Amino acid sequence: MTYISLSTVDKIYSYSSLVKIKQNLIVHTDFRIFCLSLKKFELLLGENVEEDYWKNFLRPLRQYRFKLCAAPLPFNHPIACQPETIKFIERQLKNCKFIYQDFASAADEIFNLLINLSKSHENPQLDFIATNYPNASIVLKESYLIPPLEDLLSKIPQLHKTSILVPSQLRTNSCYEKLVVIGASRWFPDYIFTAPRTHEIDIVHYSCIKDKWQYKPVFVASLDNILPSNFVYLPISKEEEVNIKTTENLSEGIEADEIIPPTINWIKIAKKISTFSSFSDNEETIEARLFFLEKNTAVFLDTNAKTIVIDLVEDDELQVKKEIVTDIEIGMFIILRTNGGGDYIIPLANHILGEKAQNFRELQQLWKVRLNKKVGSSSLHDVSWRLVQLGSKMAKKEQNIRNWMSNRNIRPHEQEDFDAILTFVGLGDRLKEFHEAADKIDSAHRKAGKHIRQLLLHKVCNSNLQQLEQIGKMDFELPKADGGSMTAFRVVEINTEAITIPYSKISHPFQLDGEFIND
């Protein structure tokens, strides 16, 4: 929950009754022709658009279109179109006239439009902002577009102090003189416009985007102050030719939702991860949830576990906390170990155990391996009955036996259950030794978890949280013995459907490539 002060609530209420929302359409003929040609080509392909050949061709073109619509970047900016991308598309088209003769000419035409645009240093959206909004704050849909834009702004004297925001920052106590929203209003949460943090919002986007979002007041005192669309035509060379083309095509456009990049194919990711070649029959499996994070990253987390998160809507020490995986929400930041594996507790716990760590871990593995073998040679039902006969109470539930065998579980909670297991696997004469090892491991894990949380809390309190909020990712370098490098990733989307995967895949962030995208 986001906590807002009464003074901010008063401002928002006042802004909602006075806010002026203006739409500015930026016309650039070459970019408009490219966008409309791409849309028409997709319609021309028909059912062929689902084939891998055309998915690979269209994907970079769609991404190029979106990035330039979502941020005021020049057409030749490398984040929008790399030379390698041009070469990739060119290779795709080499055999087009032999495989898809009917589409070859239209595909070549779109490629040539891309080539011409990618050589242009023009930046009509930023030129418009520099002329009209030198003191405004810019709002972008995607945080990964902030660094390149910041670099551009730093080189423009009247804009080098301009701040760049992401939507989530407009749910805090901060208010602004003026906001410039880049892209279609439908790309952004309604609260930006219905609970405004400013008295003036200007929406800036290219004229090829159809934006049908309607302002809906949420406060009683709100007035309908949205201004009529303000069409802004920037100076372009060959003015007569341009005016003819724009007049002919001005009624055409692309629906805002069509420009948004394809969504993540959750089913495809889950299927691929669950069938990894490294997954053996003897490997422990676990129910997990898949989290889509910033920077095109994803991670599986144990549905029955807790993990450390940063929640910027909380205050002070509550910002860093352990959260049940099923309670994690979009907008929180998950902490993941990014050097040497996903588990950040075990390395520090071993450091706390010192020279006895290896011996204690070997003892822990010994009884677990033997218990696994007993289950494998008979059945869970039989092992359950045998353990109950030896004094165990919790062994009546077979799921408890599965938990005890798991590497995620240090030991049974009750002494009689642990004694029954040790006796059953032939270690009954060493009860004291195994209890000591389990006690020490458990204590070390608790100390490690508490220590890492305190270190992270200290790091968070001394870090630029605005940067974390903007970019959606931040590295935290802890002392080597305390876990090394850890990274906070903002949660962008959550697949709530549980999937069974190998335990070795838990908490290991991985990059999502093009094959996971729904084209």
N, C-alpha and C positions, 0 to 999 in steps of 0.2 A: 504494500500500500504506500502511495506517495503522500507525504505529510507537507501541507502547505500552510504557511503562516496566515493569520487573519488579515494582516496588512496586504499580503499578496492577493488573497481572495477579494478584498475590497477593490484592488486595482483591476483584477480580471473582470469583476462585475462592471466596473466603470468602462473598461475598454470594450466590453461586449456591447454596450449601448452606443458606443461612438466609433467603433472600428470601421475603417474604410478598406474594402478589399478590391483591388484593381487588377485586371488581367492585361498583360502586355504580350502581344504576339510578335515574335521576331521573324521576319521574312528573309530567307536566304535561298535563292532560287536553286542553286546546284544541290544543296542539301535536301531541299524539298523534293526535287526530281529523284534523287537517290532513294529517299524514304518511300515515295509513292511507287517507284519502279520496283522496289523490293517487295512491297505489298502485292502489287499486281503479278509479280513473278510467282509468288507463293500461291496465288489463286490459280495461275496458269498451270502449275504443277499438279494441282488437284490431289489425288490419292498418292501420287509419287512423292509428295512432300514427306511421307513417313519412311521412305527408304533411307538407309544409312548414307548412301552417296550424297543425297541432297541435304540430309541433316548436317553432315560435315561441311558442306558448302555454305549453308545458311547460317550456321551457328556464329561464326566470327562476324558476319555481316549484321546480324541482329544485335550482337554485343556492341559493335561499333556504333550503330544507330542509337542504342540505349545510352551509352556512356556520354555521347555528345548531347543528347537531350537532357540528361540528368545532371550535367555540370557544365559551367561556362568554360569549356576548354577549346583550344584551337583544333581545327580539323586534322592537323598533322601531329597532334600530341601522341607520344609513344604509348601512353597507357590505353589509348583508344585503338591504335593500329600499329603493331610492330612490323618491321620488315619481314620477319619470319612468317607472320600471318599472311602477308601478301604472297609470299612464295608458296605457302601451303595452299591457298586458294588457286593460285596459278597451276599448281600440280594437279589439283582436283579437276580443272577444266581441260587438261591436255587430251583426255580421252572422251570428253563429253560428246563431241560431234560423231564419234563412232558408237557410243552406247546410247545417248539420248539426243539424237539428231534434231528432234522437234524443239528441244529447249536450248540448244547450243548457242544460237544467236542472242537470245534474251539474256542468257547467263553471262555471255561475254560483255554485253552492254552494261550490265550491273557492275561487273568487275571493273570495267573502264571508268565508270562513274566513281567507284571507290578509289581507284588509282588517282584520279584527278583531285578528289577531295583530300586524300591523304598527303598531297603535296602542298596544300594550301595552309598558310599560317593564319588565316583569318579566324577571328574569334568574335562573332557578332553579339553573342549574349554578354560577354564580359565587357565589350566596348559600350554596350548599352548601359550596363551597371555602372561603369566608371563615369559615364556622362551624367547619369540621373540619380545614382544612389551612393555617393562617396562615404556616407556615414551609416549605412545600413548594415544589418547582419544577414548573412546569406545562409539559407537552409537547404541542405542537400538530402536526398533520399538515402544515399549509400555512403557509409563512412570511408570506404576505401578510396573514394574520389577526393577526400579532403587534402592529403599530402600534396598531390600535384597542383591542386588549386591554390593551396597556401604558398607554394613556390611561385606561382604566377602572380599572386597578389603582392608578394614581397617586392616585386620588380616594378610595380605601378605606384608612384608616390601617393596619389590620392586614395589608394586602396590598401596600403600596406598595414594599416591598423584595423582593417575589416575583419570581423570575427566570422567563423564558419560554424554552423550548428547542425546537429542531427535532430530528428524529431523528438527523441526522448528527453533532450535538454529543455524542451518547451513544456515540460510537466513539473518543473522545479519552481523555486521562489524567484528566479531571475526574470526581469522584464527588460524590454528593449525599446529603443527609439523607433526603429522601423525594421521590418523583416522583408527580405526578398526571397521568395520561394522559387526554386529552380525546378521546372518540370510541371507536369499536370497536377492539379490540386488533388485529383483522385488517388495519386500515389502516396498521399500523406494522411496521417490520422486526422479525423475530424476535429479533435480537440485543438489543433493548431489554429483553426478558424472559428470554432464555436466557443472556446475558452481562451481567447488570445492573450498573449503576453506583450501586446503592443497596440497602439491605436491605428496603425497603418500597415497593411500587408499588401505587397505587390507580387503577383504571380507572373513569372517570366518563362515563356517557353516558345519553341518554334511553332510557326503557323500550321505546320502539317499535323499537329496533334489536336485531335478532337477531345475537348475537356468539358464534360456535361455536368460536373459536380455542382450542386446547388447549395447555397448557404442556408443553414437551418439554425435559427437562434435557439439557445438552450436556457437563457435567462428571461425572466418576465420583462425586464426593461430593455431587452435587445431591440434594436431597430433594423430595418432592412436598408443598410447603408452600402451594400455592395454596388460598385459603380459599373456602368455599362462597359463592355470590353473596349479597351483602348488599343487600337491597331497601330503598331509602330513599325514604320518602314525605314530601314537603315540605308544609308547611301551605298549603292552598289554600282560597279562599273557597267557600261552598256545599258544605261537606264531604260531606253525605249524597248529594247528586246526583253529585258527583265519584266517590265510592266505588262507586256502582252502575255507572257507565260504565267505570271502570277494571277492575272485576271482570269485566265482560262481555268486555272487549277485551284482557285481559292476556295471553291466549294468542296473540293476533295480533301480527304484527310485520313488519318489513321486513328482508330480508337485508342485512348490512352492505355488501356489494359493490354493491347496487342504489342506495345513497345516494351513492356516489363519483361525482363529475362525469364526464360522458362523456369518452372519450379523444380525442386529436387525430387528425383524418383526414389522415394523411400523404399519401395518394394525391391527395386533393383539393387540398391545398396545392401539391404538386409540379406537378400538371396546370395549375393556375391560373398559377403563376409561369412555367412554361415556355411559356405561350401569351399572355404579356403583349403588348398592342398595340404597346408600344415596341420589341419585339424584331424587328429587321430582318434581312433575309437576309445583309447584309454585316457584321453584328455578330459578334464573336468569341464562341464558346460554350465551355463548360468543364464538366467533370464535378465535381459537388459533392455534399456531404452536408448534410442538413437537421438542424439542432439546435434542439430546443425548450428555451427558457430560462425563467428566473424572470420573473414579472410578465407572463405571457401573451405572451411575446416569442419570436420565432424568427429564425434566420439561416442562410444557406447559406454553407458554407466550401469552398474548393478542396481536393479530396481529395489533390492532389499537393503541397500546400504545408504550411508550418508557420505557427503562430500563437502569439502570446504568451498564456499562461494563468497563473492563480494556482492553486497546489495546496496547500491548507492542511495536508495531512497530511505535507508535507515540512518540513524545518527551515531556518531562516535564508534564505540566498541562493537555495536551491533552490526556495523557494516561488514565485518568479517565473521562468518559463522558457519557451523556445520548444518547442512540442510539435507533432509531426506530426499533422495533422488526424485521420488514421485511428486514432491512438493516444489521442485525447482520450476521457476516461471521464466517466460521470455523476458529478456531485459536484464536478468541477473548475469553475473560473471562467474563462470566455472573455473576453478584453479586446477591446472594440470601440470604435472612434472614433465618438462620438455627436454630433459637430458637423462638418458639411461633407463627409461621405462616410465610407466604411468604411475606406479605406486611411490608416493613421497614419504610414507610413514616407515616402511621397512628399513631403508638405508639409515635413517636417523636412529631408529630403534636399535639396529645392530651396533651403531656407534655408541649408544648409551650402554649396551650390554658389554661392550669392550671385548677383551680376549676370550670371554666365555660365549660370545655370540654363536660361533660356529658349532660348538658342542651342544648348546641349547637347541639350535635349529635342527641339528641332526637327530636329537632325541625326539623332537616334535614330529619330524618326518618318519621316524622309525615306527611309532605306533599307528600313524595314519596309513602308511604303506601296508602294514600287517592287517589293519582293519579292512582296507580295500580288498586285499587278497582273500580274506575270509568271506566277504560279500560276493566276490567274483566266483569263488569255488562252491558257494551254496546259493543263498538268496537273502535279500533284505528281510524277508519274513522270518527265515530261520535264524539269522543273526539277532533280530529283534527278540525272538523268544529266548535265545541263549543268554542275552544280556539281562533280560528281566529276571531270569533264574539266578543270575549272579548279583542281583540287588539293584539294578538300574530301574528307575521309575520312568524317565523320559524316553527310554528306548521303545516304549510301547508304540510311539509314533515313528514310522519308518523315515519320515522327513528329517527327524532329528539326527538319525544315523547318517543320512546324506550330508547334513550340515557338519557333523563332526569329522567326516572324511575330507571335507573341503579344505583347501589351503587357506581359505579366507577365515577359517575358524581356528582360534588358538587352542581351545579345549572346551569340554562340556562345562556348563556353569556350576552344576552340583557335583560335589566330591564323590558321592556314591555312583554316579554315572561314569565318571572318569576311572574310578577304581574297577568297576565292572569291565570296562573296555580293556584296561591294562592287563587284568587277570585273564580275560578271554583270549588276548593275543599273545599270551605267554610271557608277560612282563610283570606279573604280580609280585615278584620278589624285589622289584625296584620301584615300588610306589613312591617313596620319598624323593628319589632322584627325579622322576618324571613330574611330580607335583612342583618341585622347586623350579625346574626348567620352565614349566607352563606359567607359574606365578611371575617369574622374572620377565618372560617374554610379554605377558599381558601388561605388567607394570611399565615396561619400556615403551610399548605401543601407546599407552595412555600419555606418558610423558612426552613422547615424540609429537603426538597430535596436538597437545596443548602448547608445546614449544613452537611448532610451526605456525599455529594460529597467531601466537603473540608476535612472532617475527613478521608475518604477513600484515598484521594489524599495524605494526610500526612502519612498515614499508608503505602501506596504503596512506597512513596519516601524513607521511612525508613525501608523497608523490603528487603529481599534477593530475588530479581526478578529472579535470576538464579534458585532458588529453585522453584519458581512459574512456570517458563518455563519448568523445568524438570519434576516436579511431576504433574503439571496440575491442582492443587487445593491448595488453601491456605485460612486459617481462619484468620479473622480480628476481634479482640475483641474491640468493641467500648464501651464507657461508657453506662451503663444500660439504662439510659434515652435517649440515642442517637441511640438505635436500637439493643444493645446487640451484639450477635455473628452473623457475616455475613461471607459468604464463596464465594470465587471466584472459579468458575468451568470453565475449558477450554471447548469450544464447539468442539465436535469431529465430529458430523454429524447433519444435519438439515433436517427434513421432511417439505418440502415447501407446502405440501397440507394442507389447513385449515380444521379444524374439530371443530364442535360445542360441547362444553363440559360445565359442570356446572362451574359457576364463582368461586366457592369455591375451585376448583382444580388448579386455576391459580397460578403460582409462587411458588408452593410447590414441591420441589425436591423429587423424590422417587427412590428407588432402583429397578433395573431391575433384575429379577430372571431368571432362566433357561427357564421358559415357554414362555418367549418373544423372544427366540433365534430361528432363522431359522436353524434347524439341517440339 
